[in-house]
Amino acid sequence: MKIKITTLFVATFLLLSGFNAMAQNREIQGTVRNSSTGVVLPSATVLVKGPPIATQTDINGSFSVSVPSNASALIVSYAGYNS
């Protein structure tokens, strides 16, 4: 059985931040949870697709990462889960 991981963050912020001046970073914050149970996933890895930027979630599943304005996706992984 495959378990999907979801990351909650404000999509509107991602879309609107593209209108800012070029070469500015933006701060992305969210919580990583198991999509089936809603349980938070501490120590999950959150990787920015493209540049080598990554962070881990805290004990509450929360994360914050500064990403370049041209970043297009976050990749989340957690030991024992398929993403």
N, C-alpha and C positions, 0 to 999 in steps of 0.2 A: 504494500500500500504506500503510495507516494503522498508525502505530506508537503504541502506548499507553505512557503514562508511569505508573509506579507509585511510590507513596510508602510507605515502610515506617515504621510507628510503632506503638506499643503501643496497640491498640484498648481493651484492658481499662482502661488508665489513663484514656482518654477517658470511658468509661462510668462508672467509679467516681468520677471527679473531679466529676461532677454532683451528688454527695451532699455536697460541701463547702458552706460558708457562701456565701450569695449575694454577688455582686460581687467574687469572688476571681478572680484570673487564674491560669492554669495554663501550665506550660511544655511545649511539644510539641517533640520532637526526632525527627529521622528522616534518611533518606538517599533521594535521588531517583535512580532507576535506569531504564534502558531495559528494559522488560519482556521483550523478545525476546532481548537479548544479555546483560543484567545489567550493562552498562557504566554507571558513575556519570555523572551529568550536572552538571558544574560550571556555576555561574552561572544555574541554573534559578530562576525566580521562584516563590515559595510565598506565596500570598495567602489570608488568612483571609476566608471568605465572610461578608459583613455589614459589620463595621467596617473602616475603611481601614487595615488592618495587613498589611504584607508584609515579606518578607525574601528573600535570595538564598542559594543553596547555595554552599558553599566549593569549593575545588579537588577535594575528595574526595566531592562530592555531598551533604555533610551540611548540615543546617540546624537551627536552634533558634529558636522564636518564642514569645512570651508572648501568650496569647489570653484573652479574657474567658470566663467560665464558660458563657455562653449561646451561644458560637460553635458552629456545627454542622458545618462542613466546611472543608477546605483545598482550594484550587484551585492546581494546578501547571501552569506553562507553560514552554516551552523553544523557542527559535527553530528553526524548521524541523520541528517536531513537531505532530501533531494530538493534542489531549487530550480 
